[in-house]
Amino acid sequence: MDETSDPAARSGPGAPIRSGIPEHGRVPKYYAVKGRLEELLDELGEGGVLPTERDLAARFGVARETLRQALRELLIQGRLRRRGRSTVVAGPKLEQPLSLASYTEGVRRQGRVPGRTLIGLERLGAEPQLAGQLRLAPGEPVWHLERVLLADGERVGLESTYLAVGRVPALDVEFDPGSSLYAYLAQKAGIGFGAADERIETVLATPREALLIGTPPALPMLLLHRLTRDAEDRPVERVRSLYRGDRFSFTTRLEAD
């Protein structure tokens, strides 16, 4: 079987080299089914409902477990999503820029409606590592703000932010937790951002995180750690953001020195 005759051998911009076909040319059965499913998704379009597993297995002439493996990969890749008992074709992933722009701005640029659901806003004493990052004395008070991130009402991530109480003492009474924290810091607290250090890694959500975001614990997540500083190079916030790997990708612009 060559690449051109195999329905799994899909090409086009962004396609993997050889479209995932091993050099020996032997294609796992589930992968061939996945290719045929992708063709079906293109036909159905965003929001289209897939036939049942039984119907699809009969259509492709494969065992249910082979079909399920192909469906699992498409779910992880973000091509499919669950809606009640149905499986539907997902829309394109959200592209979040790696910049000092807020989550709100990034989602709005794509024509989606951003939102957040408050999990908690509490005042804590900074533990030594956090205190060092924010240039505080150990035990100095900090705010911990935790919110579920939404896009068009869909839960897509979880954000945990720490800020010094001394810099935003009225956060608990002035700030609307459903709005942009960056807009509040700029407009109400007069804090402008100068730079940030950010690290990205892939993780699996904890049982608590998976429950809050509404995803299976086995779904890969993108975890961002950020330490943001103001124009005077003073630390403003430490943020831990967890994004669904099936709903998000991140973009940046690279330029020569």
C-alpha positions in Angstrom: 0.0 0.0 0.0 1.5 3.4 -1.0 0.8 6.8 0.4 -1.4 7.9 -2.4 -3.8 4.9 -2.2 -4.1 4.9 1.5 -7.0 7.0 2.9 -5.0 7.8 6.0 -2.2 9.4 3.9 -3.6 13.0 4.1 -1.5 15.9 2.8 -1.6 19.6 2.9 -0.1 22.5 4.9 0.8 21.3 8.4 0.5 17.6 7.6 3.2 15.5 9.2 6.0 14.2 7.0 4.7 11.2 5.1 1.4 11.9 6.8 2.3 9.5 9.6 3.0 6.5 7.4 6.0 4.5 8.6 8.9 4.0 6.2 8.0 0.3 5.8 4.6 1.3 4.5 2.5 -0.9 6.8 -0.3 1.2 8.3 -2.0 0.1 11.6 -5.6 -0.6 11.0 -6.8 2.0 13.5 -4.8 4.7 11.7 -6.4 3.8 8.3 -9.8 4.1 10.0 -8.7 7.4 11.5 -8.0 8.7 8.0 -11.5 7.7 6.8 -13.0 9.3 9.8 -11.2 12.6 9.1 -12.8 12.5 5.6 -16.2 12.0 7.2 -15.6 14.9 9.6 -14.8 17.2 6.6 -18.1 16.2 5.0 -20.1 16.7 8.2 -18.6 20.1 9.1 -18.4 21.8 12.5 -21.1 20.7 14.8 -22.0 17.6 12.7 -23.1 14.6 14.7 -21.2 11.3 14.1 -23.1 8.1 13.6 -23.0 5.6 16.4 -19.9 3.4 17.1 -21.8 0.4 15.9 -22.7 2.0 12.6 -19.2 3.3 12.0 -17.6 0.0 12.8 -20.0 -1.7 10.3 -19.3 1.0 7.7 -15.5 0.6 7.9 -15.6 -3.2 8.5 -13.5 -3.1 11.7 -13.9 -4.1 15.3 -15.4 -1.7 17.8 -12.1 -1.4 19.7 -10.2 -0.5 16.5 -12.8 2.2 15.9 -12.6 3.5 19.4 -8.8 3.9 19.2 -9.2 6.1 16.1 -11.9 8.1 17.8 -9.8 8.6 21.0 -7.0 10.1 18.9 -9.4 12.4 17.2 -10.8 13.5 20.5 -7.3 14.2 21.9 -6.4 16.1 18.8 -9.5 18.3 19.2 -11.2 17.2 16.0 -14.1 15.8 18.0 -15.9 16.6 21.2 -18.5 15.0 23.4 -22.0 16.6 23.6 -24.2 14.7 25.9 -24.3 11.1 24.5 -23.3 12.3 21.1 -19.9 12.9 19.4 -19.7 16.0 17.2 -17.2 17.6 14.9 -15.3 20.3 16.8 -14.4 23.7 15.6 -10.9 24.9 15.1 -8.6 25.2 18.1 -8.3 28.6 19.9 -5.0 30.2 19.1 -3.7 32.0 22.1 -0.7 34.4 21.5 2.3 34.1 23.7 2.3 37.7 24.7 1.4 40.1 27.5 -2.1 40.4 26.2 -4.8 38.9 28.4 -6.7 35.7 27.8 -9.8 37.9 27.2 -8.1 39.8 24.4 -6.8 36.7 22.8 -10.2 35.0 22.7 -12.0 38.1 21.5 -9.6 38.5 18.6 -10.9 35.1 17.3 -14.5 36.2 17.4 -15.3 34.1 20.5 -16.8 35.3 23.7 -14.4 35.0 26.7 -15.6 34.3 30.2 -14.5 33.1 33.6 -16.2 31.4 36.5 -14.8 32.2 40.0 -13.6 29.2 42.0 -12.2 31.2 44.9 -10.5 34.5 45.9 -8.7 34.2 49.2 -6.0 36.0 51.2 -3.0 33.9 52.3 0.4 34.2 53.7 3.1 33.8 51.1 5.1 30.6 51.4 8.9 31.1 51.0 9.2 30.2 47.3 6.2 32.4 46.2 7.5 35.2 48.5 10.9 35.1 46.8 9.3 35.2 43.3 7.1 38.2 44.2 9.9 39.8 46.3 8.0 39.7 49.5 8.8 38.6 53.0 7.7 35.0 53.8 4.2 35.2 55.3 3.4 38.5 53.7 -0.2 38.6 52.5 -1.1 37.6 48.9 -4.3 37.1 47.0 -5.0 33.8 45.4 -7.5 34.0 42.6 -8.7 30.8 40.9 -11.0 30.8 37.9 -12.3 28.5 35.2 -11.7 29.9 31.8 -14.5 29.9 29.3 -14.9 30.4 25.5 -18.4 30.7 24.2 -19.6 29.2 27.5 -17.4 26.1 27.1 -14.9 25.3 29.9 -11.4 25.4 28.3 -9.0 26.0 31.2 -8.2 26.8 34.8 -6.2 29.8 35.9 -4.5 30.3 39.3 -3.1 33.8 40.1 -1.1 35.1 43.1 -0.7 38.9 43.7 0.7 40.8 46.6 -2.2 42.3 48.7 -0.1 45.4 49.2 -0.2 46.2 45.5 -4.0 45.6 45.0 -5.5 45.9 48.5 -9.1 46.3 47.3 -9.1 43.3 44.8 -11.7 41.5 46.8 -14.2 44.3 46.7 -13.4 46.2 43.4 -12.7 43.4 41.0 -15.3 41.6 38.9 -14.0 38.0 38.7 -15.7 37.4 35.4 -13.7 40.2 33.8 -10.1 40.7 32.7 -7.6 41.0 35.6 -5.2 42.8 33.4 -7.7 45.5 32.5 -8.4 45.9 36.3 -4.7 46.2 37.1 -4.2 48.8 34.4 -7.4 50.9 35.0 -7.9 50.6 38.7 -4.5 49.9 40.2 -2.4 51.8 37.7 -0.1 48.8 37.1 1.3 48.5 33.6 3.2 45.4 32.5 6.8 45.5 31.3 7.9 41.9 30.8 7.2 38.3 31.7 8.9 34.9 32.0 6.8 32.0 30.7 7.4 28.3 30.6 5.1 25.8 28.9 4.9 22.0 29.5 2.4 19.2 28.8 0.8 17.5 31.8 -2.3 15.5 32.8 -4.8 17.3 35.0 -5.3 16.2 38.6 -8.7 14.7 39.4 -9.8 18.0 40.9 -8.6 20.0 37.8 -10.3 17.6 35.4 -13.6 17.9 37.4 -13.4 21.7 37.3 -12.6 21.9 33.6 -15.0 19.0 32.7 -12.5 16.8 30.9 -11.3 13.2 31.3 -8.1 12.9 33.5 -6.3 11.3 30.6 -6.7 14.3 28.3 -3.3 16.0 27.7 -3.2 19.6 29.0 -0.9 22.6 28.3 0.4 24.1 31.5 1.8 27.6 31.5 3.8 29.2 34.3 4.2 32.9 34.2 5.9 35.5 36.3 4.9 39.0 35.2 6.7 42.2 36.1 5.8 45.9 35.7 7.6 48.6 33.8 9.9 49.1 36.8 10.8 45.4 36.8 8.9 44.7 40.0 7.0 41.4 40.1 3.2 41.7 39.7 1.8 38.2 39.6 2.6 34.6 39.5 0.2 32.6 37.3 -0.4 28.9 36.7 -2.7 28.4 33.7 -3.9 25.0 32.6 -5.4 24.8 29.1 -7.2 21.9 27.3 -4.8 20.4 24.8 -7.7 19.5 22.5 -9.0 23.1 22.4 -5.8 25.3 22.4 -2.7 26.0 20.5 -0.2 28.8 21.2 1.4 31.1 18.7 4.3 33.5 18.8 6.4 35.6 16.3 10.1 35.0 16.1 12.4 37.6 14.7 16.1 37.7 14.0 18.3 39.6 16.4 
